[in-house]
Amino acid sequence: MKRVGVVLHAGKEEAADTGRYVVDTLASRGIEVVALPGDAARVDGAAAAVDELPSDLDLVVAFGGDGTLLRAAEMLGGSGVPLLGVNLGRLGFLSGLERPELDDALARIADGGFHIDERMLLEAIIEQGGSTQRVLALNDVIVEKTSPGRSIRLQVAIGGEPLALWAADGIIVATPTGSTAYSFSAGGPIVSPRTECVIVTPVAPHGMFNRAVIAPPDEEISVTVLPDADASSLSADGGPALPLAFGARVRVRAAPERLRLAKLEPTPFWRLLREKFGLRIEP
């Protein structure tokens, strides 16, 4: 391993302290470490400042929770650089390491001794005002109302076939990785990340049909914003909201790119689910 990038949680001093320790340890092994300027300053300049994370890195380490890892995934796009999360938050579903494991794991990280878990990404094509924009998401793409008040009206089609017109607070289109995030909170199913599918979950819909549906990854999910409703916006993985005009259409399907999550040991998803949610197994 020759070059590693680091991404720090923006508001946790523990992330800066832990990141500084890891940067110093990797540098002592002759490994170059890079970071965006703000993060480089927080590790006391021990990492070289770069304007964007290079696509030829051997690994990127994100210090924080799942939100920090999602932000790092957005920076990497579809570059294929492995991404390792060090969990400093609560659940940390996506992280490959907990903070107490880090000391013993550093030698293996430096030697590239980690496993790769490939995860499906979503691509969303936003069509409005005669232009298009493409975004990628590891967890979910969400179309939702922007303020309290009336519901928004969304016309949903799957695989070119109209499914429903929902008056709702929003629609979540999620990957299996994102099934334990907002989609789960809105009543969607938990799906193993080994399952290739797309989950469509309405948020607080009016009407009798209030269930999530699961579609194959090669069928496009089309969401059209209808007039006579509140303002709406789109966000990918909790990122900045993009305002949507009436008549805007969002087309979502599995992306050709994959995210490569690095883990020290492959952990069965159902064990992770049990541990993170504290599920009982004894009578």
PyMOL commands that set and color helices and strands:
alter all, ss='L'
color gray80, all
select helices_A, chain A and resi 13-28+37-42+66-76+99-110+177-180+182-185+269-277
alter helices_A, ss='H'
color red, helices_A
select strands_A, chain A and resi 3-8+32-35+48-49+59-64+83-87+97-98+115-128+131-137+140-145+152-158+161-168+170-174+198-203+213-215+221-225+232-236+242-244+249-263
alter strands_A, ss='S'
color yellow, strands_A
deselect
rebuild
show_as cartoon
